[in-house]
Amino acid sequence: MIKSKYIIQRVEKKYMLTKDEYNWLLEELEPHISMDAYGKHTIGNIYYDTDTYELIRYSIEKPKYKEKLRLRSYGIPNTDSDVYLEIKKKYDGIVYKRRVDLTLAEAEAYLNEGMRPQKDSQILREIDYFISYYKPKPKLYLAYDRMAYFGREDSSVRITFDHNIRSREYDLSLGKGDYGVLLLDEDRYLMEIKVAGAMPIWLSEILSKLAIYPSSFSKYGNVYKKSILLDRREELCLQAY
């Protein structure tokens, strides 16, 4: 696994859990994992897409290759806070993340007004190309509360639990607060396991023991199908009349 503050390459598997499964699993995992330094924290994201939601529409078709652009913060930032502008790509089951850190003011000026930051890097030039090709606009705010853990024997093993996944299609700035409409019932947790390649044997045995299996779940994709797509269809029907 390639992993740094700015470049990440790994396999990611998702699992949808009930509250009981979440509690049982944590009990089984406890001897093998430690909580990371952040403890429970909130992650906010602004997803950028084309006017016709081309990126997410293509993504939910489950192609071999897909990509997305998002702006991410940890907590609610002010204009001078550091945020991360990130391209996330997935090819043949491998996730690649490439990101740059900017202040919120720099990031919004770049993305929303075309004012490029003074700093330069290979990753920023890749984002330049993405923006020039897709001409994306802010489309969705999505936040969740996360508990993150790493393996005690192998710290490259990462396990996260996301709860209270919420979103809105207005006030599309990370600085506007982390409120929104819940995507799932309050007793649902989304677990992600992130590893370099093969899953550790102890982890596979625990998942098998509790009959917990992977599921395909995209936060942005499910908001799109549950809310945005319905609104777009209604709008198109009204336009037809």
Salt bridges, closest charged atoms under 4 A:
GLU12 OE2 - ARG10 NE 2.84
GLU12 OE1 - LYS88 NZ 3.76
GLU12 OE2 - LYS97 NZ 3.68
GLU28 OE2 - LYS209 NZ 2.94
GLU30 OE2 - ARG152 NH2 3.57
ASP36 OD2 - ARG158 NH2 3.24
ASP51 OD1 - LYS137 NZ 3.35
ASP51 OD1 - LYS139 NZ 3.96
GLU86 OE2 - ARG70 NH2 2.66
GLU86 OE1 - ARG99 NH1 3.71
ASP101 OD1 - LYS119 NZ 3.41
ASP120 OD1 - ARG116 NH2 2.94
ASP120 OD2 - ARG125 NH1 2.71
GLU126 OE1 - ARG98 NE 2.79
ASP128 OD2 - ARG116 NE 2.75
ASP145 OD1 - ARG166 NH2 3.16
ASP162 OD1 - ARG146 NE 2.69
ASP162 OD2 - LYS219 NZ 3.14
ASP178 OD2 - ARG166 NH2 3.29
GLU192 OE2 - ARG146 NH2 3.79
GLU192 OE1 - LYS194 NZ 3.96
GLU192 OE2 - LYS219 NZ 3.16
